[in-house]
Every structure is written in structure tokens, then in C-alpha cells.
């Protein structure tokens, strides 16, 4: 199979799994879709490395797979199990309305990215579309979801988009910096999981709307 066609298919699969992550209202399903999106992203990074003969991207792809496909999803599931978090997640909108907002995001990306100065320097151009889409989708998820763990996933989706932006525009960052980012993100997930546990202990729910009741 042509590597360019394979990479475009991986990019599409990553975006599709991310969309399913946003609309999923069950914890394990959401985490599973995020792990799959990260898996396709890791394969895409490796494919970019093969197409551009950038061998250092192979190690980044392996690290991305290890942290975002295996370790972080496992940490989130274990944290949810230990805290007794509900499998049913909370959102401000129904899945159908969320899909409509995603379509608006995609229309904005298609209209705006091609006017970006980065578009002419990105090869292939769909990588920039994917990067911006992931950032906006992750931001949208953090706004629409009411539970801490879903917002953690939204943050991770944003981080995937930021990482893809670096691969698309500057051909990645140094490996040690990338590994440092992965470690920082993993620690952040642990801290947010602990926050979710304490919110549930205090209010009997992971609903972040409860935090508005906090006063000095």
C-alpha cells in the first residue's frame, strides 16, 4: 500500500475515534475510543517518519503508544474503579447536539486552516487540519463535559493536537523534550484523577459543577 494513502487513512481513523470519544457517555467506552485514537496517532507518527525518513519519529511514536494508548488509559480506569466513579458520564449536551457542534468545528477548520501561513509549509496539508481539529475538539470536550475524568480526556485530546501540530510544522521536537512532555502529562492525569476522587468523596458525584459551591 502507498504510504501516503496509509497515512491519510490513519489520520482519518484518528479523527473518527476522537469524535466518538467526545460523544461517548460511558467511561470505559470513552477511554477505549481515546486509546484507539492515540493508537492511530502513534501509527501516523511512525508513518510520517517513514515517509520523511525521520527515524527519530519512530521513538516518539513508540513513546506516544506506551503512554497514551497503554499507561494513561489504564491509570484513568484504575482511578475510576478505586474511587467508585460512575460509568455514566455527564455532559451539558446530548450526543446529537455534540455532533452538530463538531460539524461546525470542522467547517471552521476547513475554512480557516487553508488561510494559515503554516498551510503552505505543511506536507501533507491534512496534518495541519488534523492538528487544529484535535485541539478544538479537545477544548470543546472540556467545556461540554461536567465530570473531571472526561475533562482530563479532553485535555489529552488537546495535547494530541498540539503534538501533531509540532510534527506537521517543525518536524517534531527533540526526543528528550517529548519524553518530558509525556511524563508531565502522565503526572497531570494522576493529579486530576486524585481530584476526581476527592470531589466524589465530598459531594458524592464527579460533577465539576459542585466546585462552584466552594468559597473562601
PyMOL commands that place a pseudoatom at each C-alpha (Angstrom):
pseudoatom trace, name=CA, resn=UNK, resi=1, chain=A, elem=C, hetatm=0, pos=[0.000, 0.000, 0.000]
pseudoatom trace, name=CA, resn=UNK, resi=2, chain=A, elem=C, hetatm=0, pos=[1.168, 3.523, -0.775]
pseudoatom trace, name=CA, resn=UNK, resi=3, chain=A, elem=C, hetatm=0, pos=[2.495, 5.114, 2.436]
pseudoatom trace, name=CA, resn=UNK, resi=4, chain=A, elem=C, hetatm=0, pos=[0.812, 8.454, 1.654]
pseudoatom trace, name=CA, resn=UNK, resi=5, chain=A, elem=C, hetatm=0, pos=[-2.577, 6.728, 1.325]
pseudoatom trace, name=CA, resn=UNK, resi=6, chain=A, elem=C, hetatm=0, pos=[-1.969, 4.748, 4.509]
pseudoatom trace, name=CA, resn=UNK, resi=7, chain=A, elem=C, hetatm=0, pos=[-1.073, 7.908, 6.459]
pseudoatom trace, name=CA, resn=UNK, resi=8, chain=A, elem=C, hetatm=0, pos=[-4.201, 9.690, 5.247]
pseudoatom trace, name=CA, resn=UNK, resi=9, chain=A, elem=C, hetatm=0, pos=[-6.294, 6.685, 6.330]
pseudoatom trace, name=CA, resn=UNK, resi=10, chain=A, elem=C, hetatm=0, pos=[-4.622, 6.720, 9.765]
pseudoatom trace, name=CA, resn=UNK, resi=11, chain=A, elem=C, hetatm=0, pos=[-5.327, 10.442, 10.111]
pseudoatom trace, name=CA, resn=UNK, resi=12, chain=A, elem=C, hetatm=0, pos=[-8.987, 9.858, 9.265]
pseudoatom trace, name=CA, resn=UNK, resi=13, chain=A, elem=C, hetatm=0, pos=[-9.221, 6.965, 11.730]
pseudoatom trace, name=CA, resn=UNK, resi=14, chain=A, elem=C, hetatm=0, pos=[-7.635, 9.079, 14.469]
pseudoatom trace, name=CA, resn=UNK, resi=15, chain=A, elem=C, hetatm=0, pos=[-10.142, 11.872, 13.867]
pseudoatom trace, name=CA, resn=UNK, resi=16, chain=A, elem=C, hetatm=0, pos=[-13.086, 9.459, 13.810]
pseudoatom trace, name=CA, resn=UNK, resi=17, chain=A, elem=C, hetatm=0, pos=[-12.060, 7.805, 17.089]
pseudoatom trace, name=CA, resn=UNK, resi=18, chain=A, elem=C, hetatm=0, pos=[-11.657, 11.250, 18.646]
pseudoatom trace, name=CA, resn=UNK, resi=19, chain=A, elem=C, hetatm=0, pos=[-15.183, 12.205, 17.587]
pseudoatom trace, name=CA, resn=UNK, resi=20, chain=A, elem=C, hetatm=0, pos=[-16.527, 9.013, 19.159]
pseudoatom trace, name=CA, resn=UNK, resi=21, chain=A, elem=C, hetatm=0, pos=[-14.565, 9.857, 22.315]
pseudoatom trace, name=CA, resn=UNK, resi=22, chain=A, elem=C, hetatm=0, pos=[-16.353, 13.199, 22.605]
pseudoatom trace, name=CA, resn=UNK, resi=23, chain=A, elem=C, hetatm=0, pos=[-19.866, 11.802, 22.208]
pseudoatom trace, name=CA, resn=UNK, resi=24, chain=A, elem=C, hetatm=0, pos=[-19.374, 8.723, 24.427]
pseudoatom trace, name=CA, resn=UNK, resi=25, chain=A, elem=C, hetatm=0, pos=[-21.241, 8.935, 27.710]
pseudoatom trace, name=CA, resn=UNK, resi=26, chain=A, elem=C, hetatm=0, pos=[-19.847, 5.784, 29.314]
pseudoatom trace, name=CA, resn=UNK, resi=27, chain=A, elem=C, hetatm=0, pos=[-16.461, 5.900, 30.995]
pseudoatom trace, name=CA, resn=UNK, resi=28, chain=A, elem=C, hetatm=0, pos=[-14.861, 2.720, 29.649]
pseudoatom trace, name=CA, resn=UNK, resi=29, chain=A, elem=C, hetatm=0, pos=[-16.158, 3.379, 26.136]
pseudoatom trace, name=CA, resn=UNK, resi=30, chain=A, elem=C, hetatm=0, pos=[-14.760, 6.903, 26.195]
pseudoatom trace, name=CA, resn=UNK, resi=31, chain=A, elem=C, hetatm=0, pos=[-11.363, 5.703, 27.420]
pseudoatom trace, name=CA, resn=UNK, resi=32, chain=A, elem=C, hetatm=0, pos=[-11.341, 2.914, 24.829]
pseudoatom trace, name=CA, resn=UNK, resi=33, chain=A, elem=C, hetatm=0, pos=[-12.018, 5.323, 21.973]
pseudoatom trace, name=CA, resn=UNK, resi=34, chain=A, elem=C, hetatm=0, pos=[-9.314, 7.677, 23.250]
pseudoatom trace, name=CA, resn=UNK, resi=35, chain=A, elem=C, hetatm=0, pos=[-6.826, 4.797, 23.398]
pseudoatom trace, name=CA, resn=UNK, resi=36, chain=A, elem=C, hetatm=0, pos=[-7.727, 3.851, 19.814]
pseudoatom trace, name=CA, resn=UNK, resi=37, chain=A, elem=C, hetatm=0, pos=[-7.323, 7.431, 18.617]
pseudoatom trace, name=CA, resn=UNK, resi=38, chain=A, elem=C, hetatm=0, pos=[-3.897, 7.561, 20.276]
pseudoatom trace, name=CA, resn=UNK, resi=39, chain=A, elem=C, hetatm=0, pos=[-3.020, 4.213, 18.686]
pseudoatom trace, name=CA, resn=UNK, resi=40, chain=A, elem=C, hetatm=0, pos=[-3.833, 5.550, 15.214]
pseudoatom trace, name=CA, resn=UNK, resi=41, chain=A, elem=C, hetatm=0, pos=[-1.941, 8.758, 16.019]
pseudoatom trace, name=CA, resn=UNK, resi=42, chain=A, elem=C, hetatm=0, pos=[1.124, 6.724, 17.011]
pseudoatom trace, name=CA, resn=UNK, resi=43, chain=A, elem=C, hetatm=0, pos=[0.920, 4.772, 13.753]
pseudoatom trace, name=CA, resn=UNK, resi=44, chain=A, elem=C, hetatm=0, pos=[0.547, 8.052, 11.851]
pseudoatom trace, name=CA, resn=UNK, resi=45, chain=A, elem=C, hetatm=0, pos=[3.658, 9.498, 13.513]
pseudoatom trace, name=CA, resn=UNK, resi=46, chain=A, elem=C, hetatm=0, pos=[5.590, 6.374, 12.547]
pseudoatom trace, name=CA, resn=UNK, resi=47, chain=A, elem=C, hetatm=0, pos=[4.206, 6.666, 9.012]
pseudoatom trace, name=CA, resn=UNK, resi=48, chain=A, elem=C, hetatm=0, pos=[5.334, 10.289, 8.808]
pseudoatom trace, name=CA, resn=UNK, resi=49, chain=A, elem=C, hetatm=0, pos=[8.774, 9.209, 9.978]
pseudoatom trace, name=CA, resn=UNK, resi=50, chain=A, elem=C, hetatm=0, pos=[8.899, 6.547, 7.264]
pseudoatom trace, name=CA, resn=UNK, resi=51, chain=A, elem=C, hetatm=0, pos=[7.696, 8.918, 4.540]
pseudoatom trace, name=CA, resn=UNK, resi=52, chain=A, elem=C, hetatm=0, pos=[10.110, 11.684, 5.548]
pseudoatom trace, name=CA, resn=UNK, resi=53, chain=A, elem=C, hetatm=0, pos=[12.954, 9.322, 6.506]
pseudoatom trace, name=CA, resn=UNK, resi=54, chain=A, elem=C, hetatm=0, pos=[12.979, 10.792, 10.019]
pseudoatom trace, name=CA, resn=UNK, resi=55, chain=A, elem=C, hetatm=0, pos=[13.995, 7.860, 12.192]
pseudoatom trace, name=CA, resn=UNK, resi=56, chain=A, elem=C, hetatm=0, pos=[13.689, 9.830, 15.441]
pseudoatom trace, name=CA, resn=UNK, resi=57, chain=A, elem=C, hetatm=0, pos=[9.902, 9.879, 14.923]
pseudoatom trace, name=CA, resn=UNK, resi=58, chain=A, elem=C, hetatm=0, pos=[9.840, 6.112, 15.469]
pseudoatom trace, name=CA, resn=UNK, resi=59, chain=A, elem=C, hetatm=0, pos=[10.878, 6.548, 19.100]
pseudoatom trace, name=CA, resn=UNK, resi=60, chain=A, elem=C, hetatm=0, pos=[8.278, 9.309, 19.520]
pseudoatom trace, name=CA, resn=UNK, resi=61, chain=A, elem=C, hetatm=0, pos=[5.622, 7.025, 18.040]
pseudoatom trace, name=CA, resn=UNK, resi=62, chain=A, elem=C, hetatm=0, pos=[6.626, 4.247, 20.450]
pseudoatom trace, name=CA, resn=UNK, resi=63, chain=A, elem=C, hetatm=0, pos=[6.526, 6.607, 23.440]
pseudoatom trace, name=CA, resn=UNK, resi=64, chain=A, elem=C, hetatm=0, pos=[3.157, 8.000, 22.344]
pseudoatom trace, name=CA, resn=UNK, resi=65, chain=A, elem=C, hetatm=0, pos=[1.814, 4.436, 22.111]
pseudoatom trace, name=CA, resn=UNK, resi=66, chain=A, elem=C, hetatm=0, pos=[3.203, 3.458, 25.509]
pseudoatom trace, name=CA, resn=UNK, resi=67, chain=A, elem=C, hetatm=0, pos=[1.937, 6.498, 27.404]
pseudoatom trace, name=CA, resn=UNK, resi=68, chain=A, elem=C, hetatm=0, pos=[-1.318, 7.413, 25.651]
pseudoatom trace, name=CA, resn=UNK, resi=69, chain=A, elem=C, hetatm=0, pos=[-2.524, 4.034, 24.443]
pseudoatom trace, name=CA, resn=UNK, resi=70, chain=A, elem=C, hetatm=0, pos=[-1.497, 1.905, 27.415]
pseudoatom trace, name=CA, resn=UNK, resi=71, chain=A, elem=C, hetatm=0, pos=[-0.403, 3.712, 30.591]
pseudoatom trace, name=CA, resn=UNK, resi=72, chain=A, elem=C, hetatm=0, pos=[-2.709, 6.731, 30.760]
pseudoatom trace, name=CA, resn=UNK, resi=73, chain=A, elem=C, hetatm=0, pos=[-5.947, 4.886, 29.833]
pseudoatom trace, name=CA, resn=UNK, resi=74, chain=A, elem=C, hetatm=0, pos=[-5.054, 2.209, 32.396]
pseudoatom trace, name=CA, resn=UNK, resi=75, chain=A, elem=C, hetatm=0, pos=[-4.437, 4.880, 35.055]
pseudoatom trace, name=CA, resn=UNK, resi=76, chain=A, elem=C, hetatm=0, pos=[-7.790, 6.525, 34.357]
pseudoatom trace, name=CA, resn=UNK, resi=77, chain=A, elem=C, hetatm=0, pos=[-9.699, 3.239, 34.525]
pseudoatom trace, name=CA, resn=UNK, resi=78, chain=A, elem=C, hetatm=0, pos=[-7.928, 2.194, 37.740]
pseudoatom trace, name=CA, resn=UNK, resi=79, chain=A, elem=C, hetatm=0, pos=[-8.532, 5.593, 39.338]
pseudoatom trace, name=CA, resn=UNK, resi=80, chain=A, elem=C, hetatm=0, pos=[-12.212, 5.444, 38.412]
pseudoatom trace, name=CA, resn=UNK, resi=81, chain=A, elem=C, hetatm=0, pos=[-12.515, 1.915, 39.835]
pseudoatom trace, name=CA, resn=UNK, resi=82, chain=A, elem=C, hetatm=0, pos=[-10.818, 2.796, 43.119]
pseudoatom trace, name=CA, resn=UNK, resi=83, chain=A, elem=C, hetatm=0, pos=[-12.906, 5.923, 43.617]
pseudoatom trace, name=CA, resn=UNK, resi=84, chain=A, elem=C, hetatm=0, pos=[-16.140, 4.166, 42.710]
pseudoatom trace, name=CA, resn=UNK, resi=85, chain=A, elem=C, hetatm=0, pos=[-16.799, 6.602, 39.877]
pseudoatom trace, name=CA, resn=UNK, resi=86, chain=A, elem=C, hetatm=0, pos=[-19.986, 6.098, 37.910]
pseudoatom trace, name=CA, resn=UNK, resi=87, chain=A, elem=C, hetatm=0, pos=[-19.770, 4.552, 34.449]
pseudoatom trace, name=CA, resn=UNK, resi=88, chain=A, elem=C, hetatm=0, pos=[-22.369, 7.064, 33.300]
pseudoatom trace, name=CA, resn=UNK, resi=89, chain=A, elem=C, hetatm=0, pos=[-20.751, 10.371, 32.385]
pseudoatom trace, name=CA, resn=UNK, resi=90, chain=A, elem=C, hetatm=0, pos=[-22.270, 13.850, 32.489]
pseudoatom trace, name=CA, resn=UNK, resi=91, chain=A, elem=C, hetatm=0, pos=[-22.487, 16.325, 29.639]
pseudoatom trace, name=CA, resn=UNK, resi=92, chain=A, elem=C, hetatm=0, pos=[-24.296, 19.583, 29.008]
pseudoatom trace, name=CA, resn=UNK, resi=93, chain=A, elem=C, hetatm=0, pos=[-25.466, 18.454, 25.541]
pseudoatom trace, name=CA, resn=UNK, resi=94, chain=A, elem=C, hetatm=0, pos=[-26.868, 15.298, 24.019]
pseudoatom trace, name=CA, resn=UNK, resi=95, chain=A, elem=C, hetatm=0, pos=[-24.677, 13.324, 21.554]
pseudoatom trace, name=CA, resn=UNK, resi=96, chain=A, elem=C, hetatm=0, pos=[-26.684, 14.582, 18.548]
pseudoatom trace, name=CA, resn=UNK, resi=97, chain=A, elem=C, hetatm=0, pos=[-26.119, 18.211, 19.547]
pseudoatom trace, name=CA, resn=UNK, resi=98, chain=A, elem=C, hetatm=0, pos=[-22.451, 17.463, 20.170]
pseudoatom trace, name=CA, resn=UNK, resi=99, chain=A, elem=C, hetatm=0, pos=[-22.132, 16.028, 16.648]
pseudoatom trace, name=CA, resn=UNK, resi=100, chain=A, elem=C, hetatm=0, pos=[-23.654, 19.227, 15.270]
pseudoatom trace, name=CA, resn=UNK, resi=101, chain=A, elem=C, hetatm=0, pos=[-21.056, 21.305, 17.110]
pseudoatom trace, name=CA, resn=UNK, resi=102, chain=A, elem=C, hetatm=0, pos=[-18.316, 19.037, 15.773]
pseudoatom trace, name=CA, resn=UNK, resi=103, chain=A, elem=C, hetatm=0, pos=[-19.531, 19.721, 12.239]
pseudoatom trace, name=CA, resn=UNK, resi=104, chain=A, elem=C, hetatm=0, pos=[-19.271, 23.446, 12.951]
pseudoatom trace, name=CA, resn=UNK, resi=105, chain=A, elem=C, hetatm=0, pos=[-15.719, 22.909, 14.203]
pseudoatom trace, name=CA, resn=UNK, resi=106, chain=A, elem=C, hetatm=0, pos=[-14.777, 21.014, 11.047]
pseudoatom trace, name=CA, resn=UNK, resi=107, chain=A, elem=C, hetatm=0, pos=[-16.286, 23.739, 8.843]
pseudoatom trace, name=CA, resn=UNK, resi=108, chain=A, elem=C, hetatm=0, pos=[-14.274, 26.333, 10.754]
pseudoatom trace, name=CA, resn=UNK, resi=109, chain=A, elem=C, hetatm=0, pos=[-11.090, 24.282, 10.363]
pseudoatom trace, name=CA, resn=UNK, resi=110, chain=A, elem=C, hetatm=0, pos=[-11.603, 23.774, 6.623]
pseudoatom trace, name=CA, resn=UNK, resi=111, chain=A, elem=C, hetatm=0, pos=[-12.258, 27.478, 6.108]
pseudoatom trace, name=CA, resn=UNK, resi=112, chain=A, elem=C, hetatm=0, pos=[-9.518, 28.776, 8.373]
pseudoatom trace, name=CA, resn=UNK, resi=113, chain=A, elem=C, hetatm=0, pos=[-6.551, 26.437, 8.092]
pseudoatom trace, name=CA, resn=UNK, resi=114, chain=A, elem=C, hetatm=0, pos=[-6.007, 26.995, 4.379]
pseudoatom trace, name=CA, resn=UNK, resi=115, chain=A, elem=C, hetatm=0, pos=[-5.555, 30.704, 5.116]
pseudoatom trace, name=CA, resn=UNK, resi=116, chain=A, elem=C, hetatm=0, pos=[-2.891, 29.931, 7.710]
pseudoatom trace, name=CA, resn=UNK, resi=117, chain=A, elem=C, hetatm=0, pos=[0.750, 30.696, 6.833]
pseudoatom trace, name=CA, resn=UNK, resi=118, chain=A, elem=C, hetatm=0, pos=[1.612, 27.209, 8.125]
pseudoatom trace, name=CA, resn=UNK, resi=119, chain=A, elem=C, hetatm=0, pos=[-0.536, 25.517, 5.472]
pseudoatom trace, name=CA, resn=UNK, resi=120, chain=A, elem=C, hetatm=0, pos=[1.879, 26.192, 2.605]
pseudoatom trace, name=CA, resn=UNK, resi=121, chain=A, elem=C, hetatm=0, pos=[4.810, 24.760, 4.583]
pseudoatom trace, name=CA, resn=UNK, resi=122, chain=A, elem=C, hetatm=0, pos=[2.988, 21.620, 5.778]
pseudoatom trace, name=CA, resn=UNK, resi=123, chain=A, elem=C, hetatm=0, pos=[3.318, 18.460, 3.708]
pseudoatom trace, name=CA, resn=UNK, resi=124, chain=A, elem=C, hetatm=0, pos=[0.846, 16.838, 3.532]
pseudoatom trace, name=CA, resn=UNK, resi=125, chain=A, elem=C, hetatm=0, pos=[-1.629, 19.604, 4.326]
pseudoatom trace, name=CA, resn=UNK, resi=126, chain=A, elem=C, hetatm=0, pos=[-4.189, 17.347, 6.031]
pseudoatom trace, name=CA, resn=UNK, resi=127, chain=A, elem=C, hetatm=0, pos=[-1.829, 17.010, 9.013]
pseudoatom trace, name=CA, resn=UNK, resi=128, chain=A, elem=C, hetatm=0, pos=[-2.454, 20.654, 9.869]
pseudoatom trace, name=CA, resn=UNK, resi=129, chain=A, elem=C, hetatm=0, pos=[-6.217, 20.119, 9.543]
pseudoatom trace, name=CA, resn=UNK, resi=130, chain=A, elem=C, hetatm=0, pos=[-5.939, 17.134, 11.886]
pseudoatom trace, name=CA, resn=UNK, resi=131, chain=A, elem=C, hetatm=0, pos=[-3.838, 19.050, 14.428]
pseudoatom trace, name=CA, resn=UNK, resi=132, chain=A, elem=C, hetatm=0, pos=[-6.178, 22.045, 14.621]
pseudoatom trace, name=CA, resn=UNK, resi=133, chain=A, elem=C, hetatm=0, pos=[-9.250, 19.785, 14.700]
pseudoatom trace, name=CA, resn=UNK, resi=134, chain=A, elem=C, hetatm=0, pos=[-7.874, 17.809, 17.653]
pseudoatom trace, name=CA, resn=UNK, resi=135, chain=A, elem=C, hetatm=0, pos=[-7.053, 20.960, 19.605]
pseudoatom trace, name=CA, resn=UNK, resi=136, chain=A, elem=C, hetatm=0, pos=[-10.522, 22.436, 19.073]
pseudoatom trace, name=CA, resn=UNK, resi=137, chain=A, elem=C, hetatm=0, pos=[-12.296, 19.135, 19.740]
pseudoatom trace, name=CA, resn=UNK, resi=138, chain=A, elem=C, hetatm=0, pos=[-10.382, 18.674, 22.988]
pseudoatom trace, name=CA, resn=UNK, resi=139, chain=A, elem=C, hetatm=0, pos=[-11.216, 22.225, 24.053]
pseudoatom trace, name=CA, resn=UNK, resi=140, chain=A, elem=C, hetatm=0, pos=[-14.874, 21.649, 23.186]
pseudoatom trace, name=CA, resn=UNK, resi=141, chain=A, elem=C, hetatm=0, pos=[-14.918, 18.441, 25.214]
pseudoatom trace, name=CA, resn=UNK, resi=142, chain=A, elem=C, hetatm=0, pos=[-13.512, 20.207, 28.274]
pseudoatom trace, name=CA, resn=UNK, resi=143, chain=A, elem=C, hetatm=0, pos=[-16.329, 22.752, 28.019]
pseudoatom trace, name=CA, resn=UNK, resi=144, chain=A, elem=C, hetatm=0, pos=[-19.191, 20.337, 27.368]
pseudoatom trace, name=CA, resn=UNK, resi=145, chain=A, elem=C, hetatm=0, pos=[-18.359, 17.669, 29.951]
pseudoatom trace, name=CA, resn=UNK, resi=146, chain=A, elem=C, hetatm=0, pos=[-19.275, 18.019, 33.610]
pseudoatom trace, name=CA, resn=UNK, resi=147, chain=A, elem=C, hetatm=0, pos=[-17.115, 15.292, 35.173]
pseudoatom trace, name=CA, resn=UNK, resi=148, chain=A, elem=C, hetatm=0, pos=[-13.409, 15.551, 35.924]
pseudoatom trace, name=CA, resn=UNK, resi=149, chain=A, elem=C, hetatm=0, pos=[-12.306, 12.396, 34.112]
pseudoatom trace, name=CA, resn=UNK, resi=150, chain=A, elem=C, hetatm=0, pos=[-13.966, 13.458, 30.848]
pseudoatom trace, name=CA, resn=UNK, resi=151, chain=A, elem=C, hetatm=0, pos=[-12.255, 16.821, 31.116]
pseudoatom trace, name=CA, resn=UNK, resi=152, chain=A, elem=C, hetatm=0, pos=[-8.944, 15.010, 31.606]
pseudoatom trace, name=CA, resn=UNK, resi=153, chain=A, elem=C, hetatm=0, pos=[-9.583, 13.153, 28.350]
pseudoatom trace, name=CA, resn=UNK, resi=154, chain=A, elem=C, hetatm=0, pos=[-10.428, 16.457, 26.667]
pseudoatom trace, name=CA, resn=UNK, resi=155, chain=A, elem=C, hetatm=0, pos=[-7.101, 17.867, 27.820]
pseudoatom trace, name=CA, resn=UNK, resi=156, chain=A, elem=C, hetatm=0, pos=[-5.309, 14.804, 26.439]
pseudoatom trace, name=CA, resn=UNK, resi=157, chain=A, elem=C, hetatm=0, pos=[-7.067, 15.218, 23.077]
pseudoatom trace, name=CA, resn=UNK, resi=158, chain=A, elem=C, hetatm=0, pos=[-5.848, 18.823, 23.009]
pseudoatom trace, name=CA, resn=UNK, resi=159, chain=A, elem=C, hetatm=0, pos=[-2.318, 17.631, 23.784]
pseudoatom trace, name=CA, resn=UNK, resi=160, chain=A, elem=C, hetatm=0, pos=[-2.533, 15.166, 20.895]
pseudoatom trace, name=CA, resn=UNK, resi=161, chain=A, elem=C, hetatm=0, pos=[-3.437, 18.062, 18.616]
pseudoatom trace, name=CA, resn=UNK, resi=162, chain=A, elem=C, hetatm=0, pos=[-0.586, 20.227, 19.871]
pseudoatom trace, name=CA, resn=UNK, resi=163, chain=A, elem=C, hetatm=0, pos=[1.843, 17.340, 19.370]
pseudoatom trace, name=CA, resn=UNK, resi=164, chain=A, elem=C, hetatm=0, pos=[0.557, 16.746, 15.847]
pseudoatom trace, name=CA, resn=UNK, resi=165, chain=A, elem=C, hetatm=0, pos=[0.966, 20.464, 15.109]
pseudoatom trace, name=CA, resn=UNK, resi=166, chain=A, elem=C, hetatm=0, pos=[4.646, 20.203, 16.040]
pseudoatom trace, name=CA, resn=UNK, resi=167, chain=A, elem=C, hetatm=0, pos=[5.109, 17.127, 13.834]
pseudoatom trace, name=CA, resn=UNK, resi=168, chain=A, elem=C, hetatm=0, pos=[3.325, 18.807, 10.935]
pseudoatom trace, name=CA, resn=UNK, resi=169, chain=A, elem=C, hetatm=0, pos=[5.102, 22.177, 11.070]
pseudoatom trace, name=CA, resn=UNK, resi=170, chain=A, elem=C, hetatm=0, pos=[8.547, 21.770, 12.637]
pseudoatom trace, name=CA, resn=UNK, resi=171, chain=A, elem=C, hetatm=0, pos=[9.064, 18.009, 12.178]
pseudoatom trace, name=CA, resn=UNK, resi=172, chain=A, elem=C, hetatm=0, pos=[8.869, 17.240, 15.898]
pseudoatom trace, name=CA, resn=UNK, resi=173, chain=A, elem=C, hetatm=0, pos=[10.726, 18.401, 18.987]
pseudoatom trace, name=CA, resn=UNK, resi=174, chain=A, elem=C, hetatm=0, pos=[13.844, 16.750, 20.441]
pseudoatom trace, name=CA, resn=UNK, resi=175, chain=A, elem=C, hetatm=0, pos=[13.151, 13.306, 21.855]
pseudoatom trace, name=CA, resn=UNK, resi=176, chain=A, elem=C, hetatm=0, pos=[14.053, 14.231, 25.444]
pseudoatom trace, name=CA, resn=UNK, resi=177, chain=A, elem=C, hetatm=0, pos=[11.634, 17.172, 25.377]
pseudoatom trace, name=CA, resn=UNK, resi=178, chain=A, elem=C, hetatm=0, pos=[8.888, 14.919, 24.018]
pseudoatom trace, name=CA, resn=UNK, resi=179, chain=A, elem=C, hetatm=0, pos=[9.521, 12.331, 26.733]
pseudoatom trace, name=CA, resn=UNK, resi=180, chain=A, elem=C, hetatm=0, pos=[9.416, 15.097, 29.333]
pseudoatom trace, name=CA, resn=UNK, resi=181, chain=A, elem=C, hetatm=0, pos=[6.034, 16.205, 27.975]
pseudoatom trace, name=CA, resn=UNK, resi=182, chain=A, elem=C, hetatm=0, pos=[4.694, 12.642, 28.152]
pseudoatom trace, name=CA, resn=UNK, resi=183, chain=A, elem=C, hetatm=0, pos=[5.877, 12.322, 31.764]
pseudoatom trace, name=CA, resn=UNK, resi=184, chain=A, elem=C, hetatm=0, pos=[4.339, 15.678, 32.698]
pseudoatom trace, name=CA, resn=UNK, resi=185, chain=A, elem=C, hetatm=0, pos=[1.023, 14.741, 31.107]
pseudoatom trace, name=CA, resn=UNK, resi=186, chain=A, elem=C, hetatm=0, pos=[1.017, 11.421, 32.969]
pseudoatom trace, name=CA, resn=UNK, resi=187, chain=A, elem=C, hetatm=0, pos=[1.607, 13.169, 36.318]
pseudoatom trace, name=CA, resn=UNK, resi=188, chain=A, elem=C, hetatm=0, pos=[-1.159, 15.625, 35.433]
pseudoatom trace, name=CA, resn=UNK, resi=189, chain=A, elem=C, hetatm=0, pos=[-3.551, 12.746, 34.798]
pseudoatom trace, name=CA, resn=UNK, resi=190, chain=A, elem=C, hetatm=0, pos=[-2.689, 11.260, 38.196]
pseudoatom trace, name=CA, resn=UNK, resi=191, chain=A, elem=C, hetatm=0, pos=[-3.357, 14.580, 39.934]
pseudoatom trace, name=CA, resn=UNK, resi=192, chain=A, elem=C, hetatm=0, pos=[-6.666, 15.079, 38.129]
pseudoatom trace, name=CA, resn=UNK, resi=193, chain=A, elem=C, hetatm=0, pos=[-7.690, 11.520, 38.991]
pseudoatom trace, name=CA, resn=UNK, resi=194, chain=A, elem=C, hetatm=0, pos=[-6.999, 12.296, 42.643]
pseudoatom trace, name=CA, resn=UNK, resi=195, chain=A, elem=C, hetatm=0, pos=[-9.101, 15.457, 42.311]
pseudoatom trace, name=CA, resn=UNK, resi=196, chain=A, elem=C, hetatm=0, pos=[-11.953, 13.410, 40.864]
pseudoatom trace, name=CA, resn=UNK, resi=197, chain=A, elem=C, hetatm=0, pos=[-11.723, 11.039, 43.843]
pseudoatom trace, name=CA, resn=UNK, resi=198, chain=A, elem=C, hetatm=0, pos=[-11.863, 13.899, 46.375]
pseudoatom trace, name=CA, resn=UNK, resi=199, chain=A, elem=C, hetatm=0, pos=[-14.752, 15.593, 44.579]
pseudoatom trace, name=CA, resn=UNK, resi=200, chain=A, elem=C, hetatm=0, pos=[-16.678, 12.335, 44.772]
pseudoatom trace, name=CA, resn=UNK, resi=201, chain=A, elem=C, hetatm=0, pos=[-15.875, 11.950, 48.476]
pseudoatom trace, name=CA, resn=UNK, resi=202, chain=A, elem=C, hetatm=0, pos=[-17.072, 15.476, 49.226]
pseudoatom trace, name=CA, resn=UNK, resi=203, chain=A, elem=C, hetatm=0, pos=[-20.169, 15.621, 47.018]
pseudoatom trace, name=CA, resn=UNK, resi=204, chain=A, elem=C, hetatm=0, pos=[-20.958, 12.020, 46.107]
pseudoatom trace, name=CA, resn=UNK, resi=205, chain=A, elem=C, hetatm=0, pos=[-20.514, 12.861, 42.425]
pseudoatom trace, name=CA, resn=UNK, resi=206, chain=A, elem=C, hetatm=0, pos=[-17.757, 13.761, 39.949]
pseudoatom trace, name=CA, resn=UNK, resi=207, chain=A, elem=C, hetatm=0, pos=[-19.795, 16.690, 38.646]
pseudoatom trace, name=CA, resn=UNK, resi=208, chain=A, elem=C, hetatm=0, pos=[-17.460, 19.704, 38.446]
pseudoatom trace, name=CA, resn=UNK, resi=209, chain=A, elem=C, hetatm=0, pos=[-20.459, 21.987, 38.834]
pseudoatom trace, name=CA, resn=UNK, resi=210, chain=A, elem=C, hetatm=0, pos=[-20.274, 21.130, 42.524]
pseudoatom trace, name=CA, resn=UNK, resi=211, chain=A, elem=C, hetatm=0, pos=[-16.969, 23.001, 42.727]
pseudoatom trace, name=CA, resn=UNK, resi=212, chain=A, elem=C, hetatm=0, pos=[-18.842, 26.265, 42.230]
pseudoatom trace, name=CA, resn=UNK, resi=213, chain=A, elem=C, hetatm=0, pos=[-20.077, 25.913, 45.772]
pseudoatom trace, name=CA, resn=UNK, resi=214, chain=A, elem=C, hetatm=0, pos=[-16.547, 26.301, 47.145]
pseudoatom trace, name=CA, resn=UNK, resi=215, chain=A, elem=C, hetatm=0, pos=[-15.970, 29.569, 48.997]
pseudoatom trace, name=CA, resn=UNK, resi=216, chain=A, elem=C, hetatm=0, pos=[-13.011, 31.216, 50.688]
for i in range(1, 216): cmd.bond("trace and resi %d" % i, "trace and resi %d" % (i + 1))
show_as sticks, trace
zoom trace
